[in-house]
Amino acid sequence: MSSEDAALEALTALGDPVRRGLYRHVTGTPGEVGRDAAAEAVGVSRSLAAFHLDKLVEAGLLEVSFRRLSGRSGPGAGRPSKLYRRAEGERAVSVPPRSYDTASRLLAEVVEQAGLDGELQAAARADGEASGSAAEGGTDPVEVLRSRGYEPFRDGATVRLNNCPFHALAEQFPALVCGMNLAGIEGLLTGLPDGDRWSAAMDPLPRGCCVALRPAEAGPDDASGPPPGAESEAAPS
């Protein structure tokens, strides 16, 4: 099976609306998700959720692990729960075929070798500010980032970003791409009317984005509540 056919087959699994809702819930939640929580989130029975979740695993879109949620071990601790999380790797289909990834990799390599990091960050900051000024459908930075695929979630006063839209490129050129990403988000905050309530800083997640948002003037250990509009899901303990 070609890579294109494999991607099409995997994405076909998302054609069912219940399955698509479960996928969005699992991938938008930091950490792992159990069957009960997933079923409740999309409003279906546990058995139906289990069926669709396992179909997403078969398609290579989710991964499974087993863990006792009680934290206990030994006799009487019960069976481990089946937990789901986003699978590694990416699936992309273009009709007709395109190869933007090759072009972006070559451009990033040239920029890095030429030492143009500062120029790239300046361009990203200007682009972010312009897109923030032109944003439609709300000016809450958290929701704007959500609409751009960052999957924000609450972690105390901090808003972390569960997904990196530039993941593949950031793995190859981490300093270059993460610096560009931070500058772009800083520019976005400058352009959005409500952006001055937040500050962006490097604070990478193991499986997510390198940037986090904190209330303006707050330090890393600030325990105060976030600005209005940051009602995203908290990370599980």
C-alpha positions as CSV (number, residue, x, y, z in Angstrom):
1,M,0.0,0.0,0.0
2,S,1.4,3.4,-1.0
3,S,1.8,6.2,1.6
4,E,-1.0,8.1,-0.1
5,D,-3.4,5.1,0.1
6,A,-2.5,4.5,3.8
7,A,-3.3,8.1,4.6
8,L,-6.6,8.0,2.7
9,E,-7.5,4.8,4.5
10,A,-6.7,6.3,7.9
11,L,-8.6,9.5,7.2
12,T,-11.6,7.6,5.9
13,A,-12.0,6.3,9.5
14,L,-13.0,9.9,10.5
15,G,-16.0,9.9,8.2
16,D,-18.3,8.8,11.0
17,P,-19.4,11.8,13.1
18,V,-19.3,9.9,16.4
19,R,-15.8,8.6,15.6
20,R,-14.7,12.1,14.5
21,G,-16.0,13.6,17.8
22,L,-14.2,11.0,19.8
23,Y,-10.9,11.6,17.9
24,R,-11.2,15.3,18.5
25,H,-11.8,14.8,22.2
26,V,-8.9,12.4,22.7
27,T,-6.4,14.5,20.6
28,G,-7.6,17.7,22.2
29,T,-7.1,16.4,25.7
30,P,-3.6,16.5,27.3
31,G,-2.5,13.1,28.5
32,E,-4.6,9.9,28.0
33,V,-8.4,9.4,27.9
34,G,-10.4,6.5,29.2
35,R,-13.5,5.0,27.6
36,D,-15.9,6.4,30.2
37,A,-14.6,10.0,29.8
38,A,-14.6,9.8,26.0
39,A,-18.2,8.4,26.0
40,E,-19.4,11.1,28.3
41,A,-17.7,13.9,26.3
42,V,-19.5,13.0,23.0
43,G,-22.8,11.7,24.6
44,V,-22.7,8.1,23.6
45,S,-22.7,4.8,25.5
46,R,-19.4,3.3,26.8
47,S,-19.7,0.3,24.5
48,L,-20.3,2.4,21.4
49,A,-17.3,4.7,22.4
50,A,-15.1,1.6,22.9
51,F,-16.0,0.3,19.4
52,H,-15.2,3.6,17.7
53,L,-12.0,4.2,19.7
54,D,-10.7,0.8,18.8
55,K,-11.5,1.5,15.1
56,L,-9.4,4.7,15.4
57,V,-6.5,2.6,16.9
58,E,-6.8,0.1,14.0
59,A,-6.5,3.1,11.6
60,G,-3.3,4.2,13.3
61,L,-4.8,7.5,14.5
62,L,-4.8,6.7,18.2
63,E,-2.5,4.7,20.5
64,V,-3.4,2.6,23.5
65,S,-1.9,2.1,26.9
66,F,-3.1,0.3,30.0
67,R,-3.0,1.7,33.5
68,R,-4.9,1.4,36.8
69,L,-6.5,4.8,37.3
70,S,-6.8,4.2,41.1
71,G,-3.0,4.1,41.4
72,R,-3.3,1.0,43.5
73,S,-1.5,-2.3,42.6
74,G,-1.6,-5.9,43.8
75,P,-4.7,-8.1,44.6
76,G,-8.0,-6.2,44.6
77,A,-6.6,-3.3,42.7
78,G,-8.8,-4.2,39.7
79,R,-8.0,-4.5,36.0
80,P,-6.0,-1.8,34.3
81,S,-8.1,0.7,32.2
82,K,-7.6,1.0,28.5
83,L,-6.5,4.5,27.7
84,Y,-6.2,6.4,24.4
85,R,-4.0,9.2,23.1
86,R,-3.0,10.7,19.8
87,A,-0.8,8.4,17.7
88,E,2.7,9.6,16.6
89,G,3.1,10.5,13.0
90,E,1.0,12.6,10.6
91,R,-1.5,11.9,7.9
92,A,-1.9,14.3,5.0
93,V,-3.6,14.0,1.6
94,S,-3.4,16.4,-1.3
95,V,-5.3,16.0,-4.5
96,P,-3.6,16.5,-6.8
97,P,-0.3,15.5,-5.0
98,R,1.8,18.4,-3.6
99,S,5.1,18.5,-1.7
100,Y,5.0,21.6,0.4
101,D,7.0,19.7,3.1
102,T,10.0,19.4,0.8
103,A,9.9,23.1,0.0
104,S,9.6,24.1,3.7
105,R,12.4,21.9,4.7
106,L,14.7,23.3,2.0
107,L,13.8,26.9,2.9
108,A,14.4,26.2,6.6
109,E,17.8,24.7,5.9
110,V,18.8,27.7,3.9
111,V,17.6,30.1,6.5
112,E,19.4,28.2,9.3
113,Q,22.7,27.9,7.3
114,A,22.6,31.6,6.4
115,G,22.0,32.7,10.0
116,L,18.8,34.5,9.2
117,D,17.0,33.5,12.4
118,G,16.4,37.1,13.4
119,E,15.0,38.0,10.0
120,L,12.6,35.0,10.1
121,Q,11.4,35.9,13.6
122,A,10.8,39.5,12.5
123,A,8.8,38.3,9.6
124,A,6.8,35.9,11.8
125,R,6.1,38.6,14.4
126,A,4.9,41.0,11.7
127,D,2.7,38.3,10.1
128,G,1.3,37.3,13.5
129,E,0.4,41.0,14.3
130,A,-1.2,41.5,10.9
131,S,-3.3,38.3,11.3
132,G,-4.3,39.3,14.8
133,S,-5.4,42.7,13.7
134,A,-7.5,41.1,10.9
135,A,-8.9,38.2,13.1
136,E,-12.6,37.6,12.6
137,G,-15.0,35.7,14.9
138,G,-13.6,36.9,18.3
139,T,-10.5,38.4,19.7
140,D,-9.8,36.0,22.6
141,P,-6.2,34.8,22.0
142,V,-6.9,31.3,23.4
143,E,-9.8,30.8,21.0
144,V,-7.8,32.2,18.1
145,L,-5.0,29.7,18.8
146,R,-7.5,26.9,19.1
147,S,-8.9,27.8,15.7
148,R,-5.3,27.5,14.3
149,G,-4.8,24.0,15.6
150,Y,-2.8,24.6,18.8
151,E,-5.3,22.8,21.1
152,P,-4.9,25.1,24.2
153,F,-5.7,23.8,27.7
154,R,-5.5,25.2,31.2
155,D,-2.7,24.3,33.5
156,G,-3.3,26.5,36.5
157,A,-2.8,30.1,35.5
158,T,-0.9,29.0,32.4
159,V,-2.4,28.1,29.0
160,R,-0.4,25.4,27.3
161,L,-0.6,24.3,23.7
162,N,-1.2,20.6,23.2
163,N,-0.4,20.5,19.5
164,C,2.5,22.0,17.5
165,P,1.3,22.9,13.9
166,F,4.9,22.8,12.8
167,H,5.8,19.5,14.5
168,A,7.7,17.8,11.7
169,L,9.7,20.9,10.8
170,A,10.4,21.7,14.4
171,E,11.9,18.2,14.9
172,Q,14.4,18.9,12.1
173,F,15.1,22.6,13.0
174,P,14.1,23.0,16.6
175,A,15.8,26.3,17.4
176,L,14.8,27.9,14.1
177,V,11.2,26.8,14.1
178,C,10.5,27.3,17.8
179,G,11.9,30.8,17.6
180,M,9.7,31.5,14.6
181,N,6.7,30.1,16.4
182,L,7.2,32.1,19.6
183,A,7.7,35.3,17.5
184,G,4.5,34.6,15.6
185,I,2.5,34.1,18.7
186,E,4.0,37.3,20.3
187,G,2.9,39.2,17.2
188,L,-0.5,37.6,17.3
189,L,-0.9,38.8,20.9
190,T,0.2,42.3,19.9
191,G,-2.4,42.4,17.1
192,L,-5.4,41.1,19.0
193,P,-7.3,43.6,21.1
194,D,-7.3,41.2,24.1
195,G,-3.7,40.1,23.5
196,D,-2.2,42.4,26.1
197,R,-3.7,40.3,28.9
198,W,-1.2,37.5,28.0
199,S,2.5,37.0,27.5
200,A,4.1,34.2,25.5
201,A,7.2,32.3,26.6
202,M,9.2,29.2,25.7
203,D,8.0,26.4,27.9
204,P,7.9,23.2,25.8
205,L,5.6,20.2,26.4
206,P,7.1,16.7,25.8
207,R,4.4,16.0,23.1
208,G,3.1,19.4,22.4
209,C,4.1,23.0,21.5
210,C,7.1,24.8,22.7
211,V,5.2,28.0,23.7
212,A,2.9,28.7,26.7
213,L,0.8,31.7,27.6
214,R,0.7,33.3,31.0
215,P,-1.3,36.2,32.3
216,A,0.6,39.4,31.6
217,E,3.1,40.2,34.4
218,A,2.7,36.7,36.0
219,G,5.7,34.6,36.8
220,P,6.0,30.8,36.3
221,D,4.6,30.0,39.7
222,D,1.7,32.5,39.7
223,A,-1.4,30.8,41.1
224,S,-3.9,33.5,40.3
225,G,-6.7,32.8,37.8
226,P,-6.3,33.4,34.1
227,P,-7.8,36.3,32.2
228,P,-11.4,35.9,31.1
229,G,-11.9,33.6,28.1
230,A,-9.3,31.0,29.1
231,E,-11.8,28.4,30.2
232,S,-10.1,25.4,28.5
233,E,-9.7,21.9,29.9
234,A,-7.3,21.3,32.7
235,A,-4.5,18.8,32.4
236,P,-5.3,15.5,34.2
237,S,-3.3,14.6,37.3
